[in-house]
Amino acid sequence: MVEIRLASFLAERIGGINSVEVLADTVGLALHALTERYPELMRLIWAGGDGVVNPITAVFLNNDLLGPRQLETSVKPGDQIEILAMVSGGV
């Protein structure tokens, strides 16, 4: 099982659940398993039907930020994926 930890902007949409375990071989498959279980997260995590992560989210694997082309990164039991909101702005 891979644990997916959810930022509050996601957790609040699924009843405050902030951690979900899924079976998956890659980060992308884990995210798909999450959005199949909780379809209300689909538009927040995915930017359309082409498997691209929504630019409002940042995906981490074991505390390492993943780029948009790293969804095929392998995961193993005990790994942790974290989905956070991207921060933008500044001067």
N, C-alpha and C positions, 0 to 999 in steps of 0.2 A: 504494500500500500504506500502511496505517496500522499503526503499531507499538503493541501492547498490552504494557505492562510489568506484571508480576505480583509482588505481595508474596510473601514466603516461604511464608505459610500456604497460598497457592494453588499456587505453584511446586512445593512438596514433593509435591503430589498428582499431578503430571504429570511425575515423574522429574527434578525440579530445573530444568525449563525456566522461565526467568524473563522471556522476551520472545517474543512471537508476532506475526507480521505477517499481516494479513487485508485483504481487499478489502471496503470498505463505504462507504456514503454518509453514514451517521449514526453517532453513538455507540452507539445501541441496536442497530443492525444489526451493528456491529463486535463488540459483546458477544455477540450471538446467533451470529455466525460462530465466535467463540471457543468457546462452549459446545457448538456442533455438532461442532467438531473434538475437543474434550475434554469429553465429557459428564459426567465425574466432577467438573467444576467447576460444573455446573448449580445444585445446591442452595446452593452458597456464593455465587454471583453473583445468582441470581434468587430472589425471595420468592414463589414460586407461579407459576401460569400466566398471570398478568395483565400481565406485562412490567414489574413493579416490581423495582427493585434491592433485594437483601437488605440490611436495615438494618445488618448487620455489616460492610458494605463501603462504602468511599468511592471515588467515581469522579472522576478528574481528566482534563481535556483541556488539554494544553499547560500544565500546572501550575495550572490554574484548577479549583477544586472545583465540580462540577456538582450541582445539586439533583435531586431525584427526578423532576421534570417536564422535565428537560433532555435526555432521551435522544434526542430528535429533532434535537439540535444537529448541524449538518453537519460532516463531516470531509473533509479533502483529503489527497492523498498527502504524506507527511512529517509529518503530525500524530502526536502521541503521546498515547495514553490510558494512564493508570496506575490500577491498582486496588489500594487499600490497605485495611488493617483499620481500622475505626472505633475510636477510643479513647474510653472512657467512664470515669466514676468521678470521684473527687476528693472534696474536703471542702467 
